[in-house]
Amino acid sequence: MSDTYEGTEQTKAWIKRFTRLKDERGVWDTMWQEIAEHVFPRKAGVTQKDYTPNNQRDAFLYDITAMDALERAVAGYMTWTTDKSQPWCEFTPTLAQRKSEPVKNWLRECSMLASEYVASSNFYAERHEALFDLWGFGTSCLFSQVMPDKTTRFEKIKAGTFVFWTDWMNRAVGLIREFDLTAEQAKGQFGEDELPKNVRDCLATQPDKKFVFLHIVEPRPEKDRGDGVGYAIGKRKAFLSCYVERESCKVVQESGFDSFPFHVGRFTKWDALTTGDVWGYGPGFSLLPESRQLNFMSKMMDVYSEKTVFPPMMLPDTFEGSLKTSSRAVNYYPAGVGADSIYPLQVTGDWSVAMDRLKMRQEMIKRRCHLDMFQMFAQNAANNREMTAYEASQLAGEKLEAISPAFDRDTTETITPLMIRCFEGWAENGMLPPPPQEAVQIMGPNMVQVPNPVVTMTNRLALALRSLSMRSADAHVQGVLSIAPAMPEVMDTVDWDFYCAERARLAGCDPQLIRTREGIAEIRNARAQAMQAQQAAMMAKEASAAVKNVGGIEKARELVGG
């Protein structure tokens, strides 16, 4: 291992920076912890380290509407954006190469391979976990790497274990994460020779003792980078990667990445902050006050229900002390006043008012999680109500507009950088077909490059958003069709080939299903030629029949004349 950073002030500077950013993150940790305790207790290990399950947090929840709503929202968003059962993105040419058929065909093949590589990886499991952080805490972090054995690996980085910083465009460009390894695990990952003395001393006697490590990834200084030709070796790559054992400040591994491997996403930004707005704001923050109230009201309603079923009782005796109103309580009243009897203490309260308040808050939680959008068609089907195409389009438009900004940010900050990084890794490892000559650009003497493609989203949500632009076209076509019976020539005003192709594209059909304009023209020309040939054959047949008829008439005349 290179000793570039060994024994220098750089490792201490990293640790100092991590400590400062972690302290700044402290207020967020507190909010994330409370959100997790009310919405998903299984993630409530932000401000403390849990090494065994703690089901006591679940015992304090009396209403799980927020938990259920967020789980359904994450599942719905996952299906609408990165559904494993269908392609959700494709590589398309850059603006300069968009008319090149060889480049299109090459990228189409790359897109098919990408779907296979992603499906065979752990992407969908890690993406699902990352979406819980994105929707709950407002910030998610997903690591991606194409391994030397040509497998693709993803890892969701746990909230509360990392800090990051951004460039002037608010893009994450540096990150430090903190994690624990036992002495034995550290030996397996870094090798015994690279470990500091305090870790090596535990290998024989305390192999399960845990140590804290930091992983630092940041832009490498320009002077230490490669020359930019091809893929640089690990210690010359654009992004530096160092693992440091925190107690000893010793670097145990140094390498690098060609691009930033951590994809930090924000649901939206906390825009009221003057500084420190790197962390995101998600639905979990707005669910918290509603969930608090729901939890309290549900608890009180449980108490009310218990007292209604098992009311406190009144017994004849001299009344002493305070009135007990808890369930199954016993109070004593002065005996001898009227007929002595045992009777329940009247419990008063309006159950319907509490239920109305509960339902109001539950509906608010569901709206904040956009469940009305993810379940809008399922709900109408359950109610046995069929919507017209126009109604469906209008309803979808209203719901999609609410989630569109968060989806755009997710696409820009997470999905697109992740897929571009994977594309580069697959290309570096020879997992993609060689590019055609048209895709190669000459950058200078002895220097060529293949520009990264454009990542085009083809998931259900992207297609639904694009289909909104077709609403006016559909309305126009319906109007043309209504006029056509009275005025057939109006059909010539619509480019039907373009309309059909565009509708198929927005519906998510495979591009190979739709013929090109050239292919359509060839088919129509062949059909026209076949019709012309058929008409010519029919005319020849009719002419031959006419000749025969004329010949027969002449022969009959000769016989009559004879």
C-alpha positions in Angstrom: 0.0 0.0 0.0 1.2 3.5 -0.8 2.1 5.6 2.3 0.9 8.8 0.6 -1.3 9.6 3.6 0.4 7.4 6.2 1.6 9.3 9.2 0.7 12.7 7.8 -1.7 15.4 9.0 -4.2 14.4 6.2 -5.7 11.5 8.2 -6.2 13.7 11.2 -7.8 16.4 9.0 -10.2 13.8 7.7 -11.2 12.8 11.1 -11.5 16.4 12.2 -13.8 17.2 9.2 -15.9 14.1 9.9 -16.3 15.1 13.6 -17.3 18.6 12.6 -19.9 17.5 10.0 -21.2 14.8 12.3 -21.8 17.5 15.0 -23.7 19.6 12.5 -25.8 16.6 11.6 -26.7 16.1 15.3 -30.0 18.0 15.1 -31.0 15.9 12.0 -30.1 12.7 13.9 -32.5 13.6 16.6 -35.4 14.3 14.1 -34.6 11.1 12.2 -34.7 9.1 15.4 -38.1 10.4 16.4 -39.5 9.9 12.8 -38.2 6.3 12.9 -39.8 5.6 16.3 -43.2 6.8 15.0 -43.1 5.6 11.4 -40.6 2.6 11.1 -39.2 1.5 14.4 -36.9 -1.0 12.7 -34.8 2.0 11.6 -34.7 3.7 15.0 -31.0 3.2 15.5 -29.8 6.7 14.4 -28.8 8.2 17.7 -27.7 5.0 19.3 -26.2 1.7 18.2 -28.4 -1.4 18.6 -26.8 -4.8 18.3 -29.9 -6.8 19.2 -33.6 -6.2 18.1 -35.5 -3.8 20.4 -39.2 -4.5 20.2 -40.0 -2.1 23.0 -40.3 0.7 20.5 -43.2 -1.1 18.8 -45.0 -1.5 22.2 -45.3 2.3 22.4 -47.2 2.5 19.1 -51.0 2.5 19.3 -51.6 3.5 15.7 -49.6 2.3 12.7 -51.3 4.3 10.0 -48.1 6.2 9.2 -46.0 3.0 9.1 -48.5 1.3 6.8 -48.9 4.4 4.6 -45.2 4.9 4.1 -44.6 1.2 3.3 -47.3 1.4 0.7 -45.9 4.6 -0.7 -42.4 3.2 -1.0 -43.7 0.0 -2.6 -45.9 2.1 -5.1 -43.0 4.5 -5.9 -40.7 1.5 -6.4 -43.1 -0.1 -8.8 -43.7 3.1 -10.7 -40.0 4.1 -11.0 -37.8 0.9 -10.9 -40.0 -2.1 -11.5 -38.1 -5.3 -11.9 -40.7 -6.8 -14.2 -40.2 -4.3 -17.0 -37.4 -2.0 -18.4 -37.4 1.3 -16.5 -34.6 3.2 -18.4 -32.6 3.0 -21.6 -29.4 4.4 -23.0 -30.0 6.8 -25.8 -27.6 8.8 -28.0 -26.4 12.3 -27.3 -27.8 15.2 -29.2 -25.0 15.1 -31.7 -25.5 11.4 -32.4 -29.3 11.1 -32.2 -29.6 10.4 -36.0 -27.0 7.7 -36.1 -28.7 4.3 -36.5 -25.5 2.3 -35.6 -25.2 4.2 -32.4 -28.9 3.7 -31.6 -28.6 0.0 -32.2 -25.5 -0.3 -30.1 -27.1 1.6 -27.2 -30.3 -0.5 -27.5 -28.2 -3.6 -27.1 -26.4 -2.0 -24.1 -29.7 -1.2 -22.6 -30.8 -4.8 -22.8 -27.6 -6.0 -21.2 -27.9 -3.3 -18.5 -31.4 -4.7 -17.5 -29.9 -8.1 -17.2 -26.9 -6.9 -15.1 -29.1 -4.9 -12.8 -31.7 -7.7 -12.4 -28.9 -10.2 -11.4 -27.5 -7.8 -8.8 -28.8 -6.7 -5.4 -30.0 -3.4 -6.8 -33.7 -3.9 -6.2 -33.3 -4.9 -2.5 -30.9 -2.0 -1.8 -33.0 0.5 -3.8 -36.1 -0.5 -1.8 -34.3 0.2 1.5 -32.9 3.5 0.2 -36.4 4.7 -0.7 -37.5 4.2 2.9 -34.7 6.7 3.9 -35.6 9.0 1.0 -39.3 9.2 1.9 -38.9 9.0 5.7 -35.7 11.0 6.4 -35.6 13.0 3.1 -32.1 11.8 2.3 -30.8 8.5 0.9 -27.4 7.2 0.0 -26.7 4.3 -2.4 -23.3 3.0 -3.3 -22.6 1.4 -6.7 -19.6 -0.5 -8.0 -18.8 -2.9 -10.8 -16.5 -5.5 -9.3 -13.5 -7.1 -10.9 -15.4 -10.4 -11.2 -17.9 -8.6 -13.4 -20.7 -8.5 -10.9 -22.4 -5.3 -10.0 -22.8 -4.4 -6.3 -25.0 -1.9 -4.6 -25.2 -0.9 -0.9 -27.6 1.3 0.9 -25.7 3.5 3.4 -27.5 3.7 6.7 -28.8 7.1 7.8 -26.8 8.5 10.7 -23.5 6.9 9.6 -22.3 9.2 6.9 -21.7 12.9 6.2 -21.1 14.5 2.8 -20.4 17.8 1.2 -21.4 19.4 -2.1 -20.0 21.5 -4.9 -21.2 24.9 -6.1 -24.0 23.1 -8.0 -25.2 21.4 -4.8 -24.0 18.0 -6.1 -22.5 15.5 -3.6 -18.8 15.3 -4.4 -17.3 14.0 -1.1 -18.4 11.6 1.6 -17.1 10.1 4.8 -18.9 7.1 6.3 -18.4 5.4 9.7 -18.8 1.7 10.3 -17.7 -1.0 12.7 -15.6 -4.1 11.9 -14.4 -6.8 14.2 -10.7 -7.5 14.3 -11.3 -10.7 12.2 -13.5 -8.9 9.7 -10.8 -6.1 9.3 -8.2 -8.8 8.6 -10.4 -10.3 5.9 -11.1 -6.9 4.2 -7.7 -5.2 4.5 -5.2 -7.9 5.3 -3.3 -8.4 8.6 -0.2 -6.5 7.5 -2.2 -3.3 6.9 -3.9 -3.3 10.2 -2.7 -1.0 13.1 -1.1 -2.6 16.1 -4.2 -2.1 18.3 -6.3 -4.3 15.9 -3.6 -6.9 15.3 -3.2 -7.5 19.0 -6.8 -8.5 19.3 -6.7 -11.1 16.5 -5.6 -13.9 18.7 -7.3 -13.1 21.9 -10.4 -10.9 21.0 -11.2 -11.5 17.3 -14.8 -10.3 17.8 -13.8 -7.0 19.4 -15.2 -4.1 17.3 -13.2 -1.2 15.9 -14.4 2.0 14.2 -13.3 2.6 10.6 -13.9 5.6 8.3 -14.2 5.4 4.6 -13.3 8.7 2.9 -14.1 9.4 -0.8 -13.4 12.8 -2.2 -12.0 14.4 -5.4 -8.3 13.7 -5.8 -6.0 16.7 -6.3 -5.4 17.4 -10.0 -1.7 16.9 -9.7 -2.2 13.4 -8.4 -4.6 12.3 -11.1 -4.0 10.2 -14.2 -3.4 11.9 -17.6 -7.1 11.4 -18.6 -6.3 8.8 -21.3 -8.4 5.7 -20.7 -9.1 4.4 -17.2 -6.5 5.4 -14.6 -5.0 3.0 -12.1 -6.6 3.0 -8.6 -4.3 5.5 -6.9 -4.5 7.9 -9.9 -8.2 7.9 -10.4 -10.3 11.1 -10.2 -11.7 10.2 -6.8 -9.6 9.2 -3.8 -10.7 6.4 -1.6 -9.1 5.8 1.8 -10.0 3.6 4.8 -8.8 4.8 8.1 -8.9 3.1 11.5 -10.1 5.9 13.7 -8.3 5.2 17.0 -4.9 4.9 15.5 -5.5 7.3 12.5 -3.8 4.7 10.3 -4.7 4.3 6.6 -5.4 0.6 6.0 -6.3 0.9 2.3 -5.9 3.4 -0.4 -7.5 3.2 -3.9 -9.8 5.3 -6.1 -12.8 5.6 -8.3 -13.2 7.1 -11.8 -16.5 8.7 -10.7 -18.2 9.4 -7.4 -19.6 6.1 -6.2 -22.1 7.4 -3.6 -25.4 8.6 -5.0 -27.0 10.9 -2.5 -30.6 11.7 -3.1 -32.9 14.3 -1.5 -36.7 14.2 -1.7 -36.9 18.0 -1.4 -34.7 20.6 0.3 -35.3 22.3 3.6 -35.3 25.7 1.8 -35.8 27.8 5.0 -32.2 27.1 6.1 -29.7 29.8 5.4 -26.8 27.4 5.4 -26.3 23.7 5.9 -29.1 22.7 3.5 -27.3 19.6 2.2 -29.8 17.3 3.9 -33.2 16.7 2.4 -36.8 17.0 3.7 -39.2 14.1 3.1 -42.8 13.1 3.9 -41.6 11.6 7.2 -41.2 15.1 8.6 -44.8 16.0 7.9 -46.1 12.6 9.1 -44.5 13.1 12.5 -47.0 15.5 14.0 -50.0 13.6 12.6 -48.5 10.3 13.9 -47.9 11.8 17.4 -51.5 12.9 17.6 -52.8 9.6 16.2 -50.8 7.7 18.7 -52.0 9.8 21.6 -55.7 9.7 20.5 -55.6 5.9 19.9 -54.1 5.4 23.3 -56.9 7.5 24.9 -59.6 5.6 22.9 -58.2 2.3 24.1 -58.5 3.6 27.6 -62.1 4.8 26.9 -63.0 1.4 25.3 -61.6 -0.5 28.3 -63.5 1.7 30.8 -66.7 1.2 28.7 -66.4 -2.6 28.7 -65.0 -2.8 32.3 -66.4 0.4 34.0 -65.4 1.5 37.5 -67.9 0.2 40.1 -69.7 1.9 43.0 -70.1 -0.1 46.3 -72.2 0.9 49.4 -69.9 2.1 52.1 -68.7 5.3 53.6 -67.1 7.3 50.8 -63.4 8.0 51.4 -60.6 9.3 49.3 -60.7 10.5 45.7 -63.0 9.1 43.0 -61.4 6.4 41.0 -62.2 6.4 37.3 -59.9 3.8 35.9 -61.1 0.5 34.4 -62.2 -2.0 37.0 -61.8 0.5 39.8 -63.9 0.3 42.9 -65.4 3.4 44.7 -67.3 3.4 48.0 -70.3 5.7 48.7 -72.2 6.2 52.0 -74.4 3.3 52.9 -77.9 3.7 54.1 -78.8 6.4 51.7 -81.6 4.9 49.7 -81.4 1.3 48.5 -77.9 0.0 48.7 -76.7 -1.6 45.4 -73.7 -2.2 43.3 -73.7 -0.2 40.1 -71.2 1.0 37.5 -70.0 4.6 37.5 -71.3 6.4 34.4 -68.5 6.8 31.8 -69.3 9.7 29.5 -67.7 10.7 26.2 -68.5 11.0 22.5 -66.9 8.2 20.6 -68.0 9.6 17.2 -66.0 12.8 17.6 -62.8 11.0 18.4 -63.4 8.7 15.4 -63.9 11.7 13.1 -60.6 13.2 14.3 -58.8 9.9 13.9 -60.1 9.5 10.3 -59.2 13.1 9.4 -55.6 12.6 10.5 -55.3 9.1 8.9 -56.5 10.6 5.6 -54.0 13.4 5.9 -51.2 10.9 6.4 -52.3 8.9 3.3 -52.4 12.1 1.2 -48.9 13.1 2.4 -47.7 9.7 1.2 -49.5 10.2 -2.2 -51.4 6.9 -1.7 -54.3 8.4 -3.7 -52.0 8.5 -6.8 -50.5 5.0 -6.4 -53.9 3.4 -5.7 -56.2 5.6 -7.8 -57.0 3.0 -10.5 -57.2 0.2 -8.0 -59.7 2.1 -5.9 -62.0 2.7 -8.8 -61.8 -0.9 -9.8 -62.7 -1.9 -6.2 -65.7 0.3 -6.4 -66.8 -1.3 -9.7 -66.6 2.1 -11.4 -65.2 2.3 -14.9 -63.5 5.6 -15.8 -63.5 6.9 -19.3 -60.1 7.5 -20.9 -60.6 11.3 -20.5 -61.5 10.9 -16.8 -58.4 8.7 -16.2 -56.2 11.2 -18.0 -57.5 14.1 -15.9 -57.3 12.2 -12.6 -53.7 11.0 -13.4 -52.7 14.5 -14.3 -53.8 16.0 -11.0 -52.1 13.3 -8.9 -48.9 13.1 -11.0 -48.2 16.8 -10.7 -47.8 16.4 -6.9 -45.1 13.7 -7.1 -43.4 15.0 -10.3 -40.8 17.4 -8.5 -39.6 14.7 -6.2 -39.3 12.2 -9.1 -37.3 14.7 -11.1 -34.9 15.2 -8.3 -34.6 11.4 -7.7 -33.9 10.9 -11.4 -31.3 13.7 -11.5 -29.5 13.0 -8.2 -29.7 9.2 -8.0 -30.9 7.2 -10.9 -29.0 8.9 -13.8 -25.6 9.2 -12.0 -25.9 5.6 -10.9 -26.7 4.2 -14.4 -23.9 6.3 -16.0 -21.4 5.0 -13.4 -22.6 1.4 -14.1 -22.3 2.0 -17.8 -18.7 3.2 -17.4 -17.9 0.2 -15.1 -19.4 -2.3 -17.5 -17.5 -0.8 -20.4 -14.2 -0.8 -18.5 -14.7 -4.5 -17.6 -15.6 -5.5 -21.2 -19.2 -6.3 -20.4 -20.7 -4.2 -23.2 -20.3 -4.7 -27.0 -17.7 -2.5 -28.7 -19.1 0.8 -29.9 -19.5 1.5 -33.6 -17.1 3.8 -35.3 -19.8 6.5 -35.4 -19.8 6.6 -31.6 -16.1 7.4 -31.3 -15.1 11.1 -31.1 -11.6 12.3 -31.8 -10.5 14.7 -29.0 -7.0 15.4 -30.3 -3.8 13.7 -31.4 -3.8 10.0 -30.3 -6.9 10.7 -28.1 -10.4 9.5 -28.7 -13.4 9.0 -26.5 -16.9 7.6 -26.5 -19.2 10.0 -24.8 -21.5 8.7 -22.2 -25.1 8.1 -23.4 -28.2 9.9 -22.2 -30.2 8.0 -19.6 -33.9 8.1 -20.6 -36.5 7.0 -18.1 -39.1 4.6 -19.5 -40.7 3.6 -16.2 -44.5 3.9 -15.6 -44.2 7.2 -13.8 -42.1 8.8 -16.6 -44.4 7.5 -19.3 -47.4 8.7 -17.3 -45.9 12.2 -17.0 -45.1 12.3 -20.7 -48.6 11.0 -21.6 -50.0 14.2 -20.1 -48.7 16.0 -23.1 -50.9 13.7 -25.3 -54.2 14.8 -23.7 -54.6 17.7 -26.1 -53.7 15.5 -29.0 -56.3 12.9 -27.9 -58.9 15.5 -27.6 -58.1 16.8 -31.1 -58.2 13.4 -32.6 -61.6 12.6 -31.0 -62.9 15.9 -32.5 -61.6 14.9 -35.9 -63.2 11.5 -35.7 -66.6 13.0 -34.8 -66.4 15.3 -37.8 -65.2 12.6 -40.3 -68.6 11.0 -41.0 -69.9 14.3 -42.3 -66.6 15.5 -43.8 -64.3 12.6 -44.6 -61.5 14.8 -46.0 -60.8 16.2 -42.5 -59.0 12.9 -41.8 -56.2 14.1 -44.0 -55.3 16.9 -41.5 -53.8 14.4 -39.0 -50.4 12.7 -39.3 -51.7 9.3 -38.2 -48.3 7.6 -38.5 -46.7 10.1 -36.0 -49.8 10.0 -33.7 -49.8 6.2 -33.5 -46.0 5.9 -33.0 -46.1 8.6 -30.3 -48.9 6.9 -28.4 -47.1 3.5 -28.5 -43.9 5.1 -27.2 -45.7 6.8 -24.3 -47.5 3.6 -23.5 -44.1 2.0 -22.9 -44.2 -0.4 -25.9 -40.9 -2.0 -27.1 -39.4 0.3 -29.8 -39.0 -2.6 -32.1 -42.8 -3.0 -32.2 -43.1 0.3 -34.1 -41.8 0.4 -37.7 -39.7 3.3 -38.9 -41.2 5.7 -41.4 -38.8 4.3 -44.0 -40.1 0.8 -43.2 -43.7 2.0 -43.4 -43.1 3.6 -46.8 -41.5 0.4 -48.2 -44.5 -1.6 -47.1 -46.9 0.9 -48.6 -45.0 1.1 -51.9 -44.9 -2.7 -52.1 -48.7 -2.8 -51.4 -49.3 -0.2 -54.1 -47.1 -2.1 -56.6 -49.0 -5.3 -55.8 -52.3 -3.5 -56.3 -51.1 -2.1 -59.6 -50.0 -5.5 -60.7 -53.3 -7.0 -59.7 -55.2 -4.3 -61.5 -53.0 -4.8 -64.6 -53.6 -8.6 -64.5 -57.4 -8.0 -64.1 -57.4 -5.6 -67.1 -55.4 -8.1 -69.2 -57.8 -10.8 -68.3 -60.8 -8.6 -69.2 -59.2 -7.6 -72.5 -58.5 -11.3 -73.3 -62.1 -12.2 -72.6 -63.2 -9.3 -74.8 -61.0 -10.5 -77.7 -62.4 -13.9 -77.4 -65.9 -12.6 -77.4 -65.2 -10.5 -80.5 -63.6 -13.5 -82.2 -66.6 -15.7 -81.5 -69.0 -13.1 -82.9 -67.0 -12.9 -86.1 -66.9 -16.6 -86.5 -70.7 -16.8 -86.0 -71.2 -14.2 -88.7 -69.1 -16.2 -91.1 -71.2 -19.3 -90.5 -74.5 -17.4 -91.0 -73.2 -15.7 -94.1 -72.0 -19.1 -95.5 
